[in-house]
Structure formats: structure tokens, C-alpha cells
Amino acid sequence: MTAVHGTAAWSGPAAVAAHYHPVATVITISGEVDANNAAEVGACAQRLIGADRTVVIDMTGVEFLAVDGLLQLLALKNVCRSACVNWMIVTSDAVNRLVVAARCQNEFAAVESVSEALARFRHPSSQRPALQIAASADWP
């Protein structure tokens, strides 16, 4: 994967890339994050987090997320918290399904798009509450 105006950090069944914006670093994770690659995807994303920046984790391109991937996402949350990095995630349907199934909806500040996340970081005084990840009506 080649990142435009950024750094391609890792590519395989899943890809990780960083795009640097004046407001935040956008770390894009795409593809299938499974038990075989979750640790490497998580480690790569952690290396791209800068302590003095805000971060958006764009997961809209994630087609499959295994439990190991969710654990890595929770680890990213802890890395950001300990480094005092402001962060938000943009999820996909695959990510939402696992987050809801694991009852982790309250663990993440989720928004609907990278543009929305950047706008919130650009104008923090006008922030509305983060999107609630909720189960759909047909989800058990």
C-alpha cells in the first residue's frame, strides 16, 4: 500500500499507513485484521502515534476484525491515554459488529468520518458528543 502524503508502514492482508495533517495524524488501517497479523498491525500503529499530536484511527477499510484486533485497538487506547494523545476512531461495519458483541462501545470516541474527526480537533469548543456505536435492530 502506498500512502499519499504520508508513510506506508506495513502491508499484507491488512495495511497500515499514516497521513499527516496539520491538525492530526491519520492512521489508516484497512483489510483483514486477524489472529495472524493483529499484533503486527497494532505494533505498527503504535509506532506511528506521536506523543505531541492528535490521532485519528481510520478503520473504514477494515473488512474483518478478529478479537485479537480488538485487543490491539484497546492497547492503542492505552498508549494514547498514557502519552496524553487525543484520539478518535472512524469505524467500519466489521469493527462495529465486534465492538458491540464484546460490549466495548464505551471504550472509544467514535465518529462517522475522518473529516468529522479533523473538524472536531480543529474546533474543540464546538464538539458534540462522540458517536455511540450501537447494535442494529437485527443484531442479537
N, C-alpha and C positions, 0 to 999 in steps of 0.2 A: 504494500500500500504506500502511496506517495502522498504526503501531506502538503497542501498548498499553504505557503507562508507559515510553515511550522516544521515539525520534526516527526518523521516516521520512526516510531520507536520499536515496533515489533509487528510481525505479520505471520500469519499461519491460518488455522481455521477461524481464529479471531484476530483482529488487528487493533493496535493502539497507536494513536497519533496525537500530537499536541499542536494546537494552533494558538498563536499568541496574539491577543487583542490588547488594546490599551487598558481595558477595564479588567480583564481576567484571562487566565489561561484556560482554553477549552481542550479538555482531554476527551477524545472521541474513541469509544470502544465499540467495535462492530463485529458481526459474525456470530459464531457459536462459542460461548464460554462454558466449557465442560470440565469434568474432573481432570482431564489430561492437561489442560492448558490454563486453568484458573489461577494457579499460583504464579505462573509466569506473567499472565496478564495483570494480575494485581501488583506484582513487584515492579513491572514496567510503569504502571500508572503511578505508583508511589514515587518512583524516581522523577517523574515529571511534575510533581507537586512542589512548588516553591514556597518557602515559608513566608515570603513577603507579598504574596499575590492572592487574589481571589481565584477560585477554581470552579469551572462548570464541568461536570462529568456528563458527556453526551452519550447516552446509551440507546438512542433511537434506532440505530442499526443493529442492535443485538437481536438475533433471531431465536436464540436459545440460551437460557441461563440455568446452569446446574446449581445445586445447593453450594458447592464449592465456590462458585462465582459470587453467590450472595454473601458468603463468609468473607470473601475478598473485599466486597463492597463495604461491609461493616468494618473491616480493617482500615479501608480508606477513610471512612468516617472518623475513626480513632486517630489516624495520622493527622488529618486536618484539624481535629479538635486539639490535639497536643501541640501542634505547630501554630495554633491560633490563626488558621487559614479559613476564611469564609468560603463556603462551597454550597452548590446546589446540584441536583441531578435532573436530567431530562431522560425519561424512561420510555421503553417500548412496551408493547403488549406482553411480550415474553417476560420482561423484567417485572411488570406489574403483577402478572399471574403468580410468580414465585414469591414476591414480596407479600402479597395478600395471603397466599397459602401458608407462609411462615409467620404471619401476623406481625410483620415488621413495618407496617405503614407509618408508624410514628417515629421511625428511626431516621427518616430522610426528609430534607426540604426538597420537594419535587416541584418542577414547573413543566409547562407544556412544550416549551421550545427554547433553544439556545438564545434566540433573540429576546425572549422574555427574561431569561436569567441575566443576560448582559444589561438589559434595561433596569432590572432591579438593583444590580450592583452599581450601575451608573447613577441612579437616583434612589438611594436607600430610604429617604424620608417618605417616598410615595409607595413604598412596598405594601402590597396586600398580602394576606396570609398565603402560605405555600399551598399548592395543590394537594388535596387529600387523595392518596391512592386508595381506591375503594374497589371492592368486588363488584362485578357487574351482576345484573339481576339473574343471569343464567349460571353464575358461578356458585358452586355449593357452599 
